[in-house]
Amino acid sequence: MTVCIAGHAGIAHNFGHSGLVQDDAQGFSAAAGILKKYIQVDTSIKDICFDDQEGSLCIFTASGGCGKARPRRGLTPFEKEMLAGLKGMETTLPQLAVLKIFGRFYGHGVTEVSASVEFALAEAAIDSFARNIEGFVIARKDSDWFSDIIGGIKIDSEGHPLVIMLSINGSRMGVGPNEDLEGNIPLSIKKEVMEKLQIMKTPTIILESKAFVPAFKDIEKDHFLVRFNSKIDNTVVGYGIEKALKDLELPYILKSDAFPEDPGLMKRGVEKVADMIGSCAERLRNSTTSEERVQIGADLASIISEDYGGAIFMSDPLHEIVRATGLLPGTAAVISRIVPPSYVRTNIIPFTTEDDVEDMARVALAAVSNIEGNSQKAMEELKSKYFSFESF
């Protein structure tokens, strides 16, 4: 039986509503780290080049990979000077690299240069794999606004087939992200890659973000978070991840009632943010003093740079099926890492480190063995709960 490990980078999806703040590229970083355990590819940054006429930049890795960004409102000479500091950094840790250069950044078109650079970093990493690994499958979908990239490879892991799939959901322009192709959602170019890798109906470990989640604000140290819905998702995958964490003696929280079917949940979230923006607009309309308008502008900036992230990341009809992290029913469970309030008080925005990648890799690979050991039940559960997107 084949098992899949999938990780995505939601480019600049650092904030959501209700106080969520995260590194939404940790899944991508960890999946890339796992792949590099099997096949060595140098994904460090060798050079950065600029095209002044086009207003774009290209990031090149030591192994020949290339990632391109084209910030919507261009690049200043001083931003180019700052970006020279990327040389030698690691493209598979895109959020960390961007934070080291810019200090902080936001999605949703707020800080377009830094967001577009994160896209270029992730693309340079996946392009390095495509250029240097025989059999690596890659597909790109470029438009004016969005630039999804999906890649993956099937490898032999101690005599068992293992697929590692990486997704980039973002924009060369530094807007978004649109994450309609996160997780293991078999649509568009992701479906093409999944079909080529033969993982349309495959037990899958979804590697997700490093985040501060307000619902778990009482923790005092980092924990792994395992989430699935026992009625909808694959419990063999979920409990296989839990066993790995137990065996490795790592702190974790398990939620087997996560991601319930909740029709209209995404739409209600959008309406909540719309109401917040509308309230600011009404206050502005009725304002008479500069002092009021300054405060209203600050409130609006916070809503657009933070809360808006929970409203834009996925389309309503899709969210009804795959829910918050893009889980194809019957196939998967999610592992992420959560941090305590003290972490965000100090760091403001979470970032993934090499140690985080190593820890996630150990858990994921141990979980693969657990899932393979219960393959019959995993496949029976998959077949009974599977949702076909053929008519979606």
C-alpha positions in Angstrom: 0.0 0.0 0.0 1.2 3.5 -0.8 1.1 6.3 1.8 1.3 9.9 0.9 2.8 12.8 2.9 1.5 16.2 1.7 2.5 19.6 2.8 1.6 23.0 1.4 2.7 26.6 1.7 -0.1 29.1 2.0 1.9 32.1 0.9 1.7 34.9 3.5 -1.3 33.3 5.2 0.1 34.4 8.5 -3.1 35.7 10.1 -6.7 34.6 10.4 -9.8 35.7 12.2 -10.2 35.3 16.0 -6.5 35.8 16.7 -5.0 32.9 14.7 -1.4 33.6 13.7 0.9 31.1 11.9 3.6 30.0 9.6 1.4 28.4 7.0 4.5 27.1 5.1 5.6 24.7 7.8 3.9 21.8 6.0 5.8 22.6 2.8 9.0 22.9 4.8 8.6 19.6 6.5 7.6 17.7 3.3 10.7 19.2 1.6 12.8 18.2 4.6 11.5 14.6 4.4 12.3 14.5 0.7 15.8 15.7 1.2 16.4 12.8 3.7 16.0 10.5 0.7 17.5 12.6 -2.1 20.0 15.3 -1.5 19.4 18.5 -3.3 21.0 21.9 -2.5 18.1 24.3 -2.1 20.1 27.2 -0.6 20.1 30.6 -2.3 22.9 31.3 -4.6 21.8 34.5 -6.3 19.0 37.1 -6.7 18.5 38.9 -10.0 16.1 41.8 -10.9 14.4 42.8 -14.1 13.7 46.5 -13.8 11.6 46.7 -16.9 9.3 43.9 -15.8 9.5 44.8 -12.1 10.3 41.3 -11.2 12.9 39.3 -9.3 14.3 35.8 -9.6 15.8 33.7 -6.8 18.3 31.0 -7.9 19.4 28.0 -5.8 22.8 26.3 -5.8 21.3 23.4 -7.6 19.8 25.5 -10.4 16.3 26.0 -9.2 14.5 29.3 -9.9 11.6 31.1 -8.3 10.1 34.3 -9.7 8.1 37.1 -8.1 6.5 40.2 -9.6 5.2 42.4 -6.8 2.0 44.2 -7.7 3.3 47.7 -6.9 6.9 47.2 -7.9 10.2 47.1 -6.1 12.1 50.1 -4.6 15.9 50.3 -4.8 16.1 49.8 -1.1 14.0 46.7 -1.1 16.5 45.3 -3.7 19.3 46.1 -1.3 17.6 44.3 1.5 16.9 41.2 -0.6 20.6 40.8 -1.3 20.7 39.5 2.3 18.8 36.3 1.2 22.0 34.8 -0.2 22.9 31.6 1.5 19.5 31.2 3.2 17.3 28.1 2.8 14.5 28.2 0.3 12.6 25.4 2.0 12.1 27.6 5.0 10.5 30.5 3.1 8.7 32.2 6.0 11.9 32.3 8.2 13.9 33.8 5.3 11.3 36.5 4.7 11.1 37.4 8.4 14.9 37.7 8.6 14.9 40.3 5.8 11.7 42.2 6.4 11.1 41.6 10.1 7.4 40.9 9.6 4.9 40.6 6.7 1.3 40.2 5.8 -0.8 38.7 3.0 -4.0 39.9 1.3 -2.1 42.5 -0.7 -0.9 44.4 2.4 2.9 43.9 2.1 3.2 42.7 -1.5 7.0 42.6 -1.9 7.6 40.3 1.1 4.7 38.1 0.3 5.8 37.7 -3.3 9.3 36.9 -2.2 8.0 34.1 0.0 6.3 32.7 -3.2 9.6 32.9 -5.1 11.5 31.2 -2.4 9.1 28.3 -2.2 9.1 28.0 -6.0 12.9 28.0 -6.1 12.8 25.0 -3.7 10.3 23.0 -5.7 11.9 23.9 -9.0 15.2 22.6 -7.6 13.6 19.2 -6.9 12.0 19.2 -10.4 15.4 19.9 -12.1 17.4 17.4 -10.0 15.2 14.5 -9.2 14.3 12.0 -11.9 10.6 11.2 -11.9 9.6 14.4 -10.0 6.2 15.5 -11.3 5.4 19.2 -11.3 2.5 21.3 -12.6 2.1 25.1 -12.6 -1.1 27.2 -13.0 -0.1 30.8 -13.6 -2.7 33.6 -14.0 -2.5 37.3 -13.4 -3.5 36.9 -9.8 -2.7 33.3 -8.7 0.2 31.0 -9.3 -0.4 27.5 -7.8 2.5 25.0 -8.1 2.1 21.3 -7.3 4.9 18.8 -7.3 5.6 15.3 -6.0 7.6 12.1 -6.2 7.1 8.4 -5.4 10.1 6.9 -3.6 11.0 3.7 -1.9 10.9 3.9 1.8 12.4 0.8 3.4 10.7 -1.4 0.8 7.4 0.5 0.8 6.1 3.1 -1.7 5.9 6.6 -0.3 4.7 9.7 -2.1 5.8 13.1 -1.0 3.6 15.9 -2.4 4.3 19.6 -2.1 1.9 22.5 -2.9 2.4 26.2 -3.2 -0.8 28.2 -3.0 0.0 31.9 -3.5 0.7 34.7 -6.0 3.8 36.1 -7.7 2.2 39.5 -7.2 2.1 39.1 -3.4 -1.7 39.0 -2.9 -3.9 36.2 -1.6 -3.5 33.4 -0.8 -6.2 31.3 -2.5 -5.9 27.9 -1.0 -8.4 25.9 -3.0 -5.7 23.4 -3.8 -4.3 22.9 -0.3 -4.2 19.5 1.6 -5.0 16.7 -0.8 -7.9 18.3 -2.8 -7.9 16.5 -6.2 -8.8 19.4 -8.5 -7.2 21.3 -11.4 -3.4 20.8 -11.6 -3.4 19.0 -8.3 -5.6 16.3 -9.7 -3.2 16.0 -12.7 -0.2 15.5 -10.3 -2.1 13.1 -8.0 -3.2 11.0 -11.0 0.3 10.7 -12.3 1.5 9.7 -8.8 -1.4 7.3 -8.4 -2.6 8.8 -5.1 -6.2 9.7 -5.8 -7.3 7.1 -3.2 -4.4 7.0 -0.9 -4.1 7.3 2.9 -2.5 10.7 3.4 -0.7 12.5 6.2 -1.4 16.3 5.9 1.4 18.4 7.3 0.1 21.8 8.4 1.2 25.0 10.0 3.0 26.2 13.1 0.5 28.3 14.8 -0.9 30.1 17.8 -4.5 28.9 18.0 -6.6 30.8 20.5 -8.6 27.7 21.4 -5.4 26.2 22.9 -4.2 29.3 24.6 -3.7 27.5 27.9 -0.7 25.4 26.8 2.7 26.5 28.2 5.0 24.9 25.6 4.9 23.7 22.0 2.6 20.8 21.3 1.8 18.8 18.2 -1.8 18.9 17.2 -3.4 15.9 15.5 -6.8 16.6 14.0 -9.4 14.6 12.1 -13.1 13.9 12.2 -13.8 10.3 13.1 -17.0 10.3 11.1 -15.5 11.8 7.9 -11.8 11.4 7.8 -9.4 8.4 8.0 -9.0 7.3 11.7 -6.2 4.9 10.8 -4.1 7.8 9.6 -5.1 9.9 12.7 -4.3 7.3 15.3 -1.2 6.3 13.3 0.1 9.8 13.8 -0.9 9.7 17.5 1.0 6.4 18.0 4.1 7.9 16.5 3.9 10.8 18.9 3.5 8.5 21.8 6.4 6.3 20.8 8.6 9.4 20.3 7.4 10.8 23.6 6.5 14.1 22.1 3.8 16.4 23.7 0.6 16.4 21.7 -3.1 17.1 21.7 -5.5 14.9 19.7 -8.9 16.2 18.4 -10.9 13.4 16.7 -14.0 15.6 16.4 -12.2 18.4 14.4 -13.5 19.7 11.1 -17.2 18.7 11.5 -19.7 19.2 8.7 -21.0 22.7 9.3 -22.8 24.1 6.2 -22.3 27.8 5.7 -19.3 28.0 8.1 -17.0 29.7 5.6 -19.8 32.1 4.4 -20.5 33.1 8.0 -16.8 33.9 8.5 -16.8 36.0 5.4 -19.9 37.9 6.6 -18.4 38.5 10.0 -15.3 40.1 8.4 -17.5 42.0 6.0 -19.5 43.4 9.0 -16.3 44.5 10.6 -15.2 46.4 7.4 -18.7 47.8 7.1 -18.6 49.1 10.6 -15.4 50.9 9.9 -16.9 52.4 6.7 -19.9 53.6 8.6 -17.8 55.2 11.3 -15.7 56.9 8.6 -18.8 58.2 6.9 -20.0 59.8 10.1 -16.6 61.0 11.3 -15.8 64.7 11.5 -12.3 64.8 13.1 -8.9 63.7 12.0 -8.4 61.9 15.3 -11.5 59.7 14.6 -10.3 58.9 11.1 -6.8 58.0 12.2 -8.3 55.5 14.6 -10.7 54.1 12.1 -7.9 53.7 9.5 -5.8 51.8 12.1 -8.8 49.5 12.9 -9.4 48.9 9.2 -5.7 48.1 8.6 -5.8 45.5 11.3 -8.9 43.9 9.9 -7.5 43.7 6.3 -4.0 42.5 7.3 -5.2 40.0 9.9 -8.9 38.9 10.1 -9.3 39.0 6.4 -7.0 36.0 6.1 -9.8 33.8 7.5 -12.2 35.0 4.8 -10.3 34.6 1.6 -8.4 31.4 1.8 -11.0 29.0 0.3 -14.1 29.1 -1.8 -17.4 28.4 0.0 -18.6 25.3 -1.9 -15.2 23.6 -1.5 -15.0 24.4 2.2 -18.3 22.5 2.7 -16.5 19.3 1.7 -12.8 19.5 2.6 -13.2 21.9 5.5 -10.4 24.2 6.9 -7.3 22.3 5.9 -8.3 20.7 2.6 -9.0 17.1 3.7 -10.4 14.8 1.1 -13.0 12.8 3.0 -11.9 9.2 3.9 -8.3 9.7 3.1 -6.4 11.8 5.6 -5.7 13.4 9.0 -3.7 16.5 9.9 -0.7 17.1 12.1 0.5 20.7 12.9 2.4 22.4 15.7 0.8 24.8 18.1 2.7 27.4 20.3 1.8 29.0 23.6 0.8 32.7 24.1 4.4 33.5 25.3 5.8 32.5 21.9 3.7 35.0 20.0 4.2 37.7 22.6 7.9 37.4 21.9 8.0 36.6 18.2 4.7 38.1 16.9 4.6 35.8 13.9 5.6 32.1 14.1 8.4 30.7 12.0 9.6 27.2 11.2 13.1 26.1 12.1 15.3 23.2 11.0 14.6 21.6 14.3 10.8 21.9 13.7 11.3 20.2 10.3 13.3 17.4 11.8 10.7 16.8 14.5 7.8 16.8 12.0 9.8 14.4 9.7 10.4 11.9 12.5 6.7 11.9 13.4 5.5 11.6 9.8 7.8 8.8 8.9 7.0 6.9 12.0 3.3 7.4 11.3 3.8 6.0 7.8 4.9 2.7 9.3 2.0 2.6 11.6 -0.5 3.2 8.8 1.2 0.5 6.6 0.8 -1.9 9.6 -3.0 -1.4 9.5 -3.3 -1.0 5.7 -6.4 -3.2 5.3 -8.5 -1.1 7.7 -7.1 2.1 6.3 -8.3 1.2 2.8 -11.7 -0.1 4.0 -12.3 3.2 5.8 -11.1 5.2 2.8 -13.5 3.4 0.4 -16.5 3.7 2.7 -16.0 7.5 3.3 -14.5 8.7 0.0 -15.9 11.7 -1.7 -15.5 11.8 -5.5 -14.9 15.2 -7.1 -15.9 13.9 -10.5 -19.1 15.9 -10.5 -17.9 18.9 -8.4 
